[in-house]
Each structure stands twice: as structure tokens, then as C-alpha cells.
Amino acid sequence: MRGMSRRGLLGAGIGAAAAIGIGACGTDAGTSGNGGPDTGGPGDKGSGRPSAKPSEKNVRMIGDGSTADTGKQPHQPPAPVPLEPGETPPQFVVFSWDGAGEVGNGLFPRFLDLAKDHGAAMTFFLSGVYLLPESKKTLYRPPGNAVGASDIGYLTDAHIKDTLKYIRQAWLEGHEIGTHFNGHFCAGSGSVGNWSPKQWRDETEQAIGFVTEWKTNSGWKELDPLPFDYRRELVGGRTPCLLGQDKLLPTAARMGWRYDASSPGGRQMWPDKRQGVWDLPLQGVPFPGHSFEVLSMDYNILANQSGNSTKGVPANYPGWRKQATKAYLSGFNRAYESNRAPFFIGNHFEEWNGGIYMDAVEEALKGMAGKKDVRLVSFRQFTDWLDVQDPAVLTKLRTLEVGQAPAGGWNTFFKAA
């Protein structure tokens, strides 16, 4: 991640670092869904079945062939149904990845394998410029910034090809491909926090264009297309550094997005809509050893452990890894044992502080998977579930505070609605 100090990290808890909206950039360039036997979830846990590949006769190329309509996405859970009267809500958990570029550190395939092993679906927020060769960077015209500028730089050609490979694999294995937009500008007058709805629309259209026209921009006509219609696939995103949501939402609503994951810090409660779009924020979770909470994102945990450095004192790594793991599991357990609010976790394919945050999120996922009622899903899959629920039921769920279990149990709780 380039220029970490420019983000103005604050070494405090959710009251400062998280609430202000510190959200890291992507890679520096240089029961359904939890894999149970009846779920049809991603990877079909334990089946050893290879990833689905679309039949050539069912493929419809789109545009220049960078993307293709290959039909219904494989490895999706059964269609969601409304909660039955008195039924305990599932515990939804969404693991998401900002940037979603592969730069040779093996993290993208590592977590695809982890997801398959545990029947999990995830959301990958792809940065559009990660599919744009640096030799063609002048094609990017970021709002409020110089032509070709990018605070996360550009991937090498080899790493773009790797990213295409794993984005393709991710979709075929049942994961969601969202957007993290493009240049990740978090400071100065050109910050995404200052963009107008019109500028957000321009940035979003460019991000879509880099995904749907990568063959034209790269000249790599021999490579397989991405196996999805991106305009249809794209139903949500997360802004850089969790900035600018207020001005993004009008654009998101006009584009038909169903959710946005850009809120700069939420609480572990059931979500609501803003401007017609589901608001699915990262959340404050208990931070072991501290009186304050920390945002449920690797970068914000780092900010509270090693401040401005992604290479802190190595002697601290074991303790920090344990602390990060406990933070995720504490947030999960608090919801699971009380109001069953969905739990959202944000990550980056980075090896900050010796890769401890990657280890922590892996340990946390393993600690959540397989528990009764737990569903490890993508944001899109969770939104599918929300959209079929009785609005009165969701309104009732939103009355439960953080850590508040329903008095008298779930059956009594819903009868009192």
C-alpha cells in the first residue's frame, strides 16, 4: 500500500481511526452458503468437486470479448425464504476484500482455497485500474486528479493476468465481484470524499469500462473472458478509505445497486436502507486489551497496533496476530450469542506486519465455519436474503441493540412484534 502516512492514520480506537473512515487501499502495485450438505454453497465443502466451467455453447461474448454471459452463476445457495414465525435468524458473516489484485504473494488463491474448504462465499471488490496496463494509464481520467494518477499505482502485466485468472476462478466458485472503484484517492482536494454524485458516476463507469474492455486495452485477445456480465453482476461496492458514501448513494441508487459497504463505521445491529440502498457498514468490535472498539477491518486493527508502519517490531507480531484474531471472534460471538446481527469483515491481500492479519482472518473464519445457523456469504447473497424478508420482521430486528439478546427467546420476541 503506497504512502501509508498520507492517510493520516490515528492510533486510536473506533472513536477516531474507524469513525473518521480510515480504510486502506488495495494492493501496492509495484443453511445456505456455509457449505452444509444441502446448501449447494461455494465449492461444496468436502466434495472435492472442481470449479465449474461454462460450456462453450452457452457462452455469449459481450463487447470486445473481455466478459461473457455464461449463464447462471455456479455454486449458489438455494433461493432465500422469509423467516418463519419464531424462527431464529441465521448468523450471516461476510468476508470481503478491497482491491482484489494478485501481485505474486499467493494471497488471492490462498483465500479461494480457504473458502472452498469451508463452503464460504466472499465478496471481492475489484479496483478497475488493476486490469489496466500501466502503459495505457492515460486512459484513466480520475475526477479531481491528474490524468493517469492513481494512489495505488498499477499492476505489472503479469500480475494483471494473474488477477484476471483469480477473478475468473472466484466467480465460477460462487463468489461476488463488486467494485473498489479505481485510483483510491483519500487525501487533498481530489479526495473521493469531495466528489460529487456526477463524479462518482464518472468514476464508476470508468471502473466498469476497465473490467469490460481489458482485452482492447491490453491487446491480450487470446485470454479467456471473465465469465460474467459485469454490469449485471455489479450490485454494490466499497469506496476507498470508506469516504464519500453520502454523494455516492444517489449514483448507486440510479445505477440500480442494491447495497453499499462504504459506511465509515457501524454498530453490530441489523441494517437499514439509505436512499433506497442497503447500508452494510464495517462495524466496531471489541478490541482485546482496550476499552475502545476497533473497526472490523485488517487495516484499522493495524492502525491501532503499529500506527503508521506496515512493518512494526517483529517481536510484537505473535501478540498482535492473537489480538486481531480475538477481535474478529469477539465481534462474531457477540452477535451470534445475542441479536444475530450480520457481521461484516474487510480485508486486503497484503502482508502487513509479517502477514499476521491474513493469518488472523483465516483463523477467525475457521472458528466461525460449521457452527449451527452460521452462513458465510457474499454481500450479494445476504442482500438476496434481506429482500425476501417481511419488512416488519426486519424493523423488529433493528430494535435489538448491540449485544442484546431477544427477551424470552426468538419465538417470544417475534410474537411481541
N, C-alpha and C positions, 0 to 999 in steps of 0.2 A: 504494500500500500504506500503510495507515493506521498511524501510530505506530510507525515502524520502530525507534526507540530502545527501545521496551518489550520488544523481542525479546531484548535483551541481547546484541547482536552481539559476537563476539570476532574480533579481527583476526588470527587465526592460521590455521593450516592444518587438515588433516583431523583432526589430533590434538586440536583444540579445537573450532573452529567446526563442523566437519562431524560429528565423533563425538558431540558433545553434542546434535546433532539440530536445528541451525538450519535451518529450512525456511520459505521465505517464504510469505506469504499470497497470495491471488489478487488480482484487480484491485481497486484502491481505488475504491469506488463514488462517490463524488461522480460355379527358384528361384522361390520364390513370394514375392510381396509386394514385390519390388524392381522391378516393372514391366517385366520382360523380356517378350518377345513371347508366351511360352507360359504366363504366370503368371495372367492374369486379375486382376491386382492392382488396387489402387485407382486409378481414373482411366484405366487402360490407357494407359500412357505413350506419348505421341506419336500417339494415335489421334484426338484431338480430339473424342471422344465425350462428349456432355453427361452430367451426372449422371442416374442412373436415377430414375424417378418411379413410385411404385406405381400400379397400375391400381385405379380406384375399386371395381371389382367384387371385388377381392381384399383390400379393407381391412375389418378388423373393429375397430370402435371399442371402447375399453376405458374403463370407468368413465364419467367425465363428458366423454370425448372429448379429453382433454388428450394422450393417447397412443393409438396404434392398432397392431394387429398387421397388418403389411403383407406378411408372408411372409418368405422368406429374405433376409438382408441382401445387397445387391448388392456387386460388386467384391471378392469374397473370393478368396484364393488357393486352389489345389487342395488337397484333403484331404491332411494331412501323412502321411508314411510313415516307418517306422523307418529309421535309418541302416543302410546295407548294410555288411557286414564290410569293414573297412579304409577306408571312405569318410571323406573329410574333412568335419567338421561345418560347416554353414553359419555365417557370421558374422552373428548377429542383432543388430540395433540397434533400440531402442525410443525414440522421441521422445515425451515426454508433457508435458501441460500442466495445471498446477494452477489451479483456479478456473474456467477456460474461460468467462469472461464477455467480451462485446464492449461496449466503452464509447466507441465512436466513433473509436478510434485506428487502425482498419483492420487490426489485427494478426491477428485470427481469420481473416478472408478471405485475408490475405496468406499465411498458412501453409497454408491449404487449397489455395490455388493452387500453392504450392511442392510440396506433397505430390503433387498431381495431375501436375505436370510431371515428377516423378521416380518415379512409381509407388509412393509410400510410403504406408503406413498408420500412423496415430498413435493415441495414447490421450488422450482429453480427460476429465480428472477434474473433473466439473461440481460447483460449490458449489450446493447446493439453494436457498439463500436468494437466489441470483441470478435465480430465477424467481418470487420472492415480492415483490409490490409493497410498498414501504415503508409505505403506508397500512394494510397488513394485517400489519405486523411482529409484532403481539401474538399472532399465531397460532404464532409460533416460541417454544418454551419450552426453551431450551438447558440441558442438565444443569449444575448448579452455578453458573448465571449468571441475571441478571435476565431476566424475560420480554421478548422482543424485542431483547435485546442481540446485537450482532454486531461483532466486531473488524474485519471487512472491510466493514461498513456494508451498504447495499442499493443496487441499481441503480435508475436512473430508469426510468419506464415505457417510454420509447423504447428504452433500452438492453436492457431485458428482451426486448422484441420482436426486437431485433437478435440477441440471444443465442439466442432460440428459432429464428430463421432459420438461424443458422450451425450450431447443434447438429443441426437437421434435415438441413441440407446435409451435414454431416460424416458422419452415419450412412449417408446414401444414397450417399456416395462411399467407403464401406468402412471408416471409422474406428470406433473403440470409444468408448463413452460410459461412463466409470466414475464414481466419486464422490470428492469432496474434502470431503464432509460439509457443514457449514453455517457456523457463526459464527466458526470459526478462532480459538479461544481458546488462547493459548500461554503465558500468564503468570498468576500468582496462584493462589488456591485453586481457582478454576473452570477451570484449565487442562485441556486434553484429556489431558495427561499424568497427571492424577489421576483420570480417570474409571474407573468400574468396568465390567465386561462388560455389566451391565444398562443402565448409562447410555449405553454405545456402541450398544446395540441401540435405545434410545430415539432417539438422535441419527440413527442410520441410517434408522429408519422415518420420521422427520420429513423427512429429505433425500429419501427416495423419495416421500413424500407431496407435497412441493412440486413435484416433477417430474411426478407423475401427476395432480395436481389444480390445475395452474396456471390452467385455464380457470375453475374455480369461484372461485379466489382473486382472479383479475384481472377476471373478467367479459368477457373477450375471446372470446366464443363464435364469432366469425366467422373466427378464425385457424385455419390448418391444424394438425392434431395433430402431435406428434412421432411419427415413423413406426416406432416400436418399442415392444415391451412391456418397460418399464424393469425390472420385477422379474426378467424372464428375461435381459435384456441385462446387468444388473449382476452381474458376477462378480469384481470387485476394486476397490480404491481406494487412496488415499494420505491419511494423516492430516495435519492441519495441523502445520507445523513438524517433521514426522517424529517426533511424540511419541505415546506411548500404545499402541504396537503390541502389547505383551505382553497388555494387557487387551482389546484389540480382537480378537485372534485367536480366542478361544473363541466370540465372537459371529459372526465371519466364517465359522468352520467350521460353526456351527449354521445359518447362513443359506445354506450351500452355495456360498460364494465359493471360487474356485479359486486365487486368488493375492492377495497383499497387497504393495504397493510402499512401505511406510512405514518400513522399517528405516533407522535414522539413520546410515547409512554402512556400506557393504560393500566387499569387495575384488573385483577382476576375476577371479572364479572361477565355475565352474558352480554354479548354485543348488541348494538342497535345500528340503524342506518343513519347516515348523514347525507343529505341531499340525494336521497334515493339509492345510495350505495352502502353496502355493508362496511362498517368501520371495524377492522380487525387489527388492533394495535399490538405491538410488543408490550409486555407487561412487567410491572415491578414484582420482584420475587424476593423472598428472604435471602439476605447475604450473610452467610455464616461468619460469626465473629464480629458483626457490626450491628448497630441499632437501626441503620437505614436499609432500604431495599435497593436492589440493582436491577437494571433493565435486562430482560431475558434475551440478551444478545452477547455473543463472544466478545465483541469489541468493547462493550460497556463494562464487562467484567474486567477485561484487560485494563481499561482506563482507571479502574479503581484498585488495580494491583500494581501496575508498573508505570502509571502515568503516561508520559509522552514517549515511552520506549516500547518497541515491539521486541526488544532483546534485553529484558531485565536480568537481574542477578540469577544465574543458573541455579544457585543453591535454593532459591525460592520456588523453583518450578514444581517440585512434588507437592508442596503445600498449596500452591495456587491451583494446581490441577484438581486436587481434592476439594478445595473450596468451590471451584467452578462447578464440579460435578454435583456437590451438595446443594448449590444454589438452584440448579435445574430440577433436581429431585425434590427439593423442598417446595418449590413452586408447584410441581406436579402433585405431590402428596397433599398439599393444602387444598387444591381444587378437588382432587379425587375423593378426599375424605369429607368434603363439605358440599359446596354448591355446584360441583361438577362443571364449573365454567371452563370453556375451551382454553387450552394452553398453547401459546404461540412462542416459538423459539427461532431466533435469527442467527445465521452463521455466515462465514466466509471461508473459501478454500485457501486458507492462509496457515503458515507455520509459525505464527507469533509465539514468542516465549517458548521456543523449542517444540511447538506443535501441541502444547498442553490443552488448548481449547478444543482441538479436534478429538483428542483422547477423551476429554470430559463429555463432549456431546455424544460420543459413541457409547461411553459407559452409561450415560443418562438414558439414552434410547433403549439400551439393553435392560435397564432397570424398570422401564415402563412397559415394554412389549410383553404381551402374553397375559397381562392381568385382566381380570374379569371386566367387561364393559369398555375396555380401552380400545380406541380406534386411532391408529396412526395414519393420518390422511393428508391430502393436499388442501390448500385453501379452496380450490375449486370444489372438491368433494364435500368439504364442510359447508360451503355455501349452498350446494345442492340440498344438503340436509336441512339447513335453515329455511330454505324457500318452500319446503313442503310442510312446515310445522304450522299449527294453529297460532295465529298472531297473539291470541290471548294467553296461550301457554308460554310463549317467549316473553311476553310482558310480565307474566308471573315470575318466570325465572330471573328476570332482571331485578326483582325486588330483593334477591339474596345478595348480601354484601360479601366482600372478600372473606373467605374462611367461614361463612355462615352456612351451617347445615340446615335443611328444612326441619322445622319443629314438628315432631311427631312422625317423621319419615316422609318419603315421597308421596305415598298414597294419600296421607292426610293433607300434605301441602297442596296438592293439586285439587283435592276436593274443596279446599277453602278458597279456591280461585273465584 
